[in-house]
């Protein structure tokens, strides 16, 4: 692989991280000033929050699963095994699930789906640019992969174990640390919720 191609791929990966960071900031701002129409002590609010926690854990574990397969191979070959056999962008899928989990911490069903939709829309722009680069890089092999595997929404019937990439502890650790941002935020959300209930923080809008 040429140095130019490595640089191009690095820029797309940096763009992905920037998009994820921007989404986290936007979601935090929404959580800071928004509140669900369901009071915090109601069953609906609590259930939505618990589902959100499960989605965050699923997102973190899923991202680690993807890293085990991609194993630094994205720049050298078309990875088609494991999560990459059911969707071409599993990292984005699991990040979107985690974003939905963040939205659920408002206790709002609309916020849950809304955060997921916003995250997916932001990633869609990055995906389209990555696809053009990967088509130029891998040619027929990537086009065959595109024809077989969906871009985003997983098709579980296509699952194939395939071969995992080489184990790279540093890469796995970086993915874990990135994912833990969602998890570490949970106690922060609880503090925000408490501050809103006690009136220490203003509630500027409410959504179901």
Secondary structure, 3 states (H helix, E strand, C coil): CCHHHHHHHHHHHHHHHHHHHHHHHHHHHHHHHEEECCCCCCHHHHHHHHHHHHHHHHHHHHHHHHHHHHCCCCCCCCCCCHHHHCCCCHHHHHHHHHHHHHHHCCCCHHHHHHHHHHHHHHHHHHHHHHHHHHHHHHCHHHHHHHHHCCCCCCCHHHCCCCCCCCCCHHHHHHHHHHHHHHHHHHHHHHHHHHHHHHCCCCCCEEEC
